[in-house]
Amino acid sequence: MRRTVVVPSILASLVLILPILTHAAPIVIKDSAFIDNRPADDPFGRTGLNLNLNVKATDSGGVPALTGAGAGVTATASNPSYPFTKPTVLGLNAVFPIISGAEYTRNNLSITPGQFSTVTGTYTFQVTNTSAQNTTSISHNLDKPEVIPLPTNLAFSDYSTTPVFTFFDPDPTPNVTGLNRKYQVEIFDFTTLVNIFQSDILLTPSFGVPTGLLAFNTAYYFRAVSWDFDPADFDVNSIHANGENRAIAYAAFQPVPEPGTMMLLGSGLIGLVGYGRRRFKK
């Protein structure tokens, strides 16, 4: 009889302990360190020239494991002249939701071009989950900082849900040897500022919005992005992004049905009302 009681007790204990034993440490899926140039009207309130530190990670415990009590991310600079607190604490970035994980960002480390030499080097990120398990990741070498001019002349080909979005790069040739200039487009919900789309890297500052992404009479922010990439740090399988410098600008946009479409819709509704009335009389 005693055996029957002891065995189930042991099994119950194993069931409770097993999730703790099998829970894995967080996994970094992307990290980056770059110089960020942002406009005065940035809807996120981050303006001017900043050092941007960013980490995306997943966890077998899902989003709660990286956003709950005790979870967090820090970054430690290799540069002994680093002008900010070591380690630097990154904050949860809810603007970019990550499936089964989270994104952490620190983008308010204001600098001047004269301080570039103090922020070059690598950054060791440490990601900790709510179970106090952690993992580290070392960024690419930020060694080619420069100030990219903000994109200008942001424009849309029409007010449909599939416009072509274009912008202008005032100085498309990097001023630092060894960098390649590329572009990107991001779209945010105007009210919540949550990111709903991020394009692939573009060779020119032009992007055709795909079908099914936007809705009529809904407001969005389009973000025009100019990037400096360092091909010396490129590895297609690497989790360490090789972006050195970025400049961004925003344009508000709201798709509106064409008058012809509205007239057709209106006449269709009138027809339905008339049909309903005739049926009601019968």
Helices and strands as residue ranges (DSSP letters): H 2-22, E 27-38, E 48-58, H 63-67, E 72-77, E 88-92, E 101-110, G 113-115, H 116-119, E 123-128, E 134-138, E 152-156, E 164-168, E 180-189, E 195-198, E 206-208, E 220-229, G 231-233, E 243-253, H 259-281
